[in-house]
Amino acid sequence: MSARRAWGLLLCWLLLIAGGAAIRIPRLDARPMHADEAVQAARFRDLWITGQYRYDPHEFHGPTLIYATLPSVLAGNAATFADTTEAMYRAVPVAFGVGLLFLFWLLRDALGRAGSLWATLLAGCSPACVFYSRYYIHETLLAFFTLAAIALGWRYVRSGRLAWCLAAGAAIGLMQATKETAAIAYLAGLAALAATVLPARRAAGGPPRDLPVRCWHLALGAAVAVLVAITLLSSFFTHPRGIVDGVLTYVPWLSRAGGASPHVHPWHFYFQRLIWWRGGGAGPLWSEVLIVGLAAIGCAASVGSRPRWLRDGHAGFLRWMAWYTIAAVVIYTVIPYKTPWCLLQFLLGMIVLAGAGATVLCRAVRSRYAAFAVGVLLAVGAAHLAWQACRASYSLVADPRNPYTYSQTSTGAVELGAQLQELAESSDRGYHTPVKVVWNDPYYWPLPWYLRRFADVELWTSLPADAAAPLVIAAPQHDAQLTTQLEATHIMTGYFELRPQVLAMLWVRLELWEQMLRRQGRI
C-alpha cells in the first residue's frame, strides 16, 4: 500500500470519526435526566464527598463510570455537586462513544481497509450507539472496553508482542469493573474460540504453527485483568470487601436474569427495536435493518468458505467474530431480563460484521460502476441511520415512541425543577428552604437530581406524621391525607409527569407562593 493511499485511508477514517462526534456532542442537556442517570450521579456525589467508592453487589454496577466522571466534573469547574450539570455527566459516555470509533483502526487488517471504514461509519451513525453514547449509564463504557479487548487481543495475535497482551488484559479487567454483564462477553468469546480454533486444529492435525501466542504471555495478561478489576472494585485497595462483592454480585444478578425482575420481556424484545419499531402502532418508523442485514451477509461470508471479496480481511478473525456475535445474540435473547441498552453488546459485533458485509456487497458485483452504485446506496442508508440518530437524540428525546427510551423521565420533571428553582429564588431562605418528598416506594427518582441544590431535603417512602414543609412533593396516592394536613396552609400547584403514567404533586406554603407571584409581577 502506497504512502499516498495510506494517508487517504487515515483521512477518510478521521472524517468518519469527526462525523460521529458531531452527532453525539451537541446539546447534552436536551433530554431530562433519566432515573438511572440520577442514581449514578448520586453515586458520583458519594465518591466526590468521601473520596471512596463502595461497590454494591446488588445495584449500581461497577466503578469505572464513576471514576471516569472525575475529570469531566473537574474540567467543568463545578465547586459543589449542586453545580454539576447533565452535560458534565453525559460527556463521559460521549468520550467513550467517540473513542470506540478509533478502535476500528486497530482492526483494519482484520476487517480489511474498506471493512474497517464501513464499520466506523455504521458505528458512528447507529441510532442505538449514538443515543446511548449520550446516556450516563455503563453500557457505552462496557462496549468500548469490549471492543478494546477484541482489538488489542487481535494486535497481540498478529504480532506476538507482550505489550498488546497486557493491554488486552487491562481492557478485560476494565470490562469487569464496569458491569457484571461482562461475563456474557467472556462466555461468548470462549464459545467463539472453541467454534473457530477446534475445527481448524482438527483440519490441520494440531495447533496452528504460525500463531505467535505464548502461554506465559496469556498468564500475565490474565493477571493484569484480575489486578485491574480488583483495584477498581476495592476502590484502590481502600475497600477490600469490594473484591468479594465483585464475585457475590452474581447471586442477585443471576436471579434477575432468570426472571425475578420487572424488566422481563419476550425473546424478540431487542430485534423489535432494531429491525422494525413503530411505537404505539402510529409513531414514526425506526429501523437499523441496514446494520442487521449487512451483519448477516458478513456472518454468512465469514463462517463459510473464504470468498475472494474478503481477500484483505482475515478469515480467522472474521469467523471468530461471527461466532462471538451469534453466541452473544443467543445469550441475550434467551435471558428473560432485558433493557434496551443491553443490545449494545451484541450490536457491536453486528457492526463489525456489517463492515465485512458491506465489503462483500461492493465486491460481489463485477462492474466497477455497479460496485460504486452499491457503495452510494450503502452511504445513503448510513445517512438515514444518522437521521434517525438525530431524531432519537434531539427531536423525540423523551418520547415513548422512541425505541431507545425506557421508563424515560418526562419533560414534566424539568418543569417541576424549573418551578422549584423559581420558588427557591423567591424565598427568603433560598435553597435552604425545607423540602419534603413523600412517595409510596423508593422509586422517587430522578427527583433527587432536580433537588440537588436544596440543602434541606427529606425523602419519605410513607406519609410522615407531620408532612408540612414550605415545599412538599408527593405521589398522588397521598392526595387525600395531604389535603387533610395541608389545605389550610398550602396550595397544590399542579401535577407534573415524572415518567409515563407517574405523576408528582407540588404543594407550596401560601406565603411562599405569594412571594413568587409578587416576584413575577403577577400580583
Secondary structure, 3 states (H helix, E strand, C coil): CCHHHHHHHHHHHHHHHHHHHHHHCCCCCCCCCCHHHHHHHHHHHHHHHHCCCCCCCCCCCCCHHHHHHHHHHHHCCCCCHHHCCHHHHHHHHHHHHHHHHHHHHHHHHHHCHHHHHHHHHHHHHCHHHHHHHCCCCCHHHHHHHHHHHHHHHHHHHHHCCHHHHHHHHHHHHHHHHHCCCHHHHHHHHHHHHHHHHHHHHHHHCCCCCCCCCCHHHHHHHHHHHHHHHHHHHCCCCCCCHHHHHHHHCHHHHHHHHCCCCCCECCCCHHHHHHHCEEHHHCCCEECCHHHHHHHHHHHHHHHCCCCHHHCCCCHHHHHHHHHHHHHHHHHHHHCCECCHHHHHHHHHHHHHHHHHHHHHHHHHCCCHHHHHHHHHHHHHHHHHHHHHHHHHHHHCCCCCCCCCCCCCCCHHHHHHHHHHHHHHHHCCCHHHCCEEEECCCCCCCCHHHHCCCCCCEEEECCCCCCCCCCEEEECHHHHHHHHHHHCCCEEEEEEEEEECCEEEEEEEEHHHHHHHHHHCCCC
